[in-house]
């Protein structure tokens, strides 16, 4: 008996992801270098804004103590807060203020690796006989050349810089440690039961404080194939000595054992929300082992098929895609979870991806607002738990081509641009392509400071403080304050999101829990689907993913009324049966007659 449409708070919750450095600095806040940096107190000050948007759960990317080599995804102390963000007391206050508003806080759990400045790692690297040595993955060099220079144990490439090895040599003890993201992020050795106990302890610490649950960073990378085989050659070996080794550590041999243990030891004792970040897995069987209703692992995961639609073999590269592919990815995972009693997360942005309005629609001044609303309509009408990413609700777009690469602060972009400048130094065309890839794919696009108002620094930090990262140049016109207050013939992007989230809650039986049927599948531009509640209430969603007018045959019974379109404020006056004309990037939602 499927439990897919059994109501649960974590299924219906609206989650908003905060990228803490870029969300809101409280008055007077600056980091050590005197630059404006978001803070926990800043987050607390914006809870009313989030509440009015329709948010239930605030998930913040890591705010723990960290050298910030990878913006907090390199943790030096799991039980402390980095002073640039505030203190544990500030988090206690945030939890309490959330509670007052019937909201909750979700933390990021980053336990595939720590920072190389975590005391566990400092102990581990201090000597081969240190009791913490085996908490990380140490290996002898594969070989040494005649000059004695060591070679890494295998050819795996670093994920946030594929020109480099995933192994880092430590001269003190003459061994390499595994660091699949960057040398500053040594991988923990989950084979060691003491490591697992330490992770359970961290989780309980935060759950006991009242956090709602966790987003678990690359949690499907915790088990590695123990023979550490050579990776197949997929990147040009003339320019790439190292190759992606992901197949040997994504959903590795013991991952499910560890996830079950996590469930038994921690999660089963609390009423939590859990979402696993699981890149690189496509097998339905494998995913259901984690998110199936009886899996005893996690509530849901992030499936990356949609955000990887333009990814060939590494993220900083481009691949062509079309609307049919987008439709089939979305429909596939909607159907799989319904048929197999799993659960979806619904998202199209996060801190590791460019802005959706630039990626899937047209972010020019003429169409940006329509595109952002089109994506909002799609997401607010899909089954699963919905995640909104900071700034998505006002349609922030990618930074423009004119921005110098030095404006980009992310380690992945920096490594990528260094690689381009080294290997393509005599090839201006490839260098130009590199710049284009940065403009289209860099993670930085999601990390520009939040555009709150037309006040100096967009209201992100004090007027006399330089923000840590350049704010998008359009903040005077594109900002939350203007969009919240907007009065016109149609809704602002923010108001459209607010409307969509409210509608989703009011009709949770349809949009959160309902059946899903794609219609007119062969259409090359328009994505159409019908959502149906258990009681038989039906809604038709029609999304024109093109900049041209489209004619589309309504395949259902007559539409009773068009509840909204991204071109109108309220109900839309559109054909109720037969041929429907959709304007460029138009999306509409219709109630189908019973
Ligand atoms: C995934 C995170 O989302 C990303 O930002 C980070 O760089 C890696 N995991 C490493 O923690």
Boltz pocket constraint, residues with backbone or C-beta under 6 A from the ligand:
constraints:
  - pocket:
      binder: B
      contacts: [[A, 70], [A, 73], [A, 74], [A, 110], [A, 160], [A, 181], [A, 217], [A, 218], [A, 277], [A, 351], [A, 352]]
      max_distance: 6.0
